[in-house]
C-alpha cells in the first residue's frame, strides 16, 4: 500500500514538473515570437542578460543548445545587431558573447513584459511565504542534484562499456 502511494506521489510530482515546464515554454515561445526571435535566440539573449561576456562554449553549457543550433542562433543575433563577438583576452581562440546596446534594450523589454516569464513567475511566487519559497527551492535543488548524480553515474557506467 505504501509503495503504491509512493509511486502515485512521484508520478504526480513528475507530472507537476512537466506541467510547469510546458507552461514556461508556452510563455517563452510567445515572448520570442513577439520579439522576432527563435527560442534558441531568446535563450541566448536572456542568458547574456544575466551573464555578459561568456564564451560560446559556456553558453552551450548554460542553454543546453547543440553546437550547430547555438552557432546559427548567435550568427542571426550578430547579424541583427543584438549580440557582439569578441576574442577572449585569456584565449584568443575563444569568442566572448556580449549584448549590444540594442540587445540589452531588447532583453530589458522582454524581462519587463507584463505577460512574460519573469513577471508571471514573480506574480506566481507571491502566493508563497518566504519560508515556503525557501523550502520549494531547496526541494527543487535536491531533486535536481539527484537527477544530475544519476545522469553522471549513467555516463560513467556507459563509458566503461
Secondary structure as GFF3:
##gff-version 3
##sequence-region A 1 161
A	DSSP	alpha_helix	2	35	.	.	.	ID=ss1
A	DSSP	alpha_helix	39	50	.	.	.	ID=ss2
A	DSSP	beta_strand	54	55	.	.	.	ID=ss3
A	DSSP	alpha_helix	56	63	.	.	.	ID=ss4
A	DSSP	alpha_helix	67	80	.	.	.	ID=ss5
A	DSSP	beta_strand	83	87	.	.	.	ID=ss6
A	DSSP	beta_strand	95	99	.	.	.	ID=ss7
A	DSSP	alpha_helix	101	112	.	.	.	ID=ss8
A	DSSP	alpha_helix	117	125	.	.	.	ID=ss9
A	DSSP	alpha_helix	130	160	.	.	.	ID=ss10
###
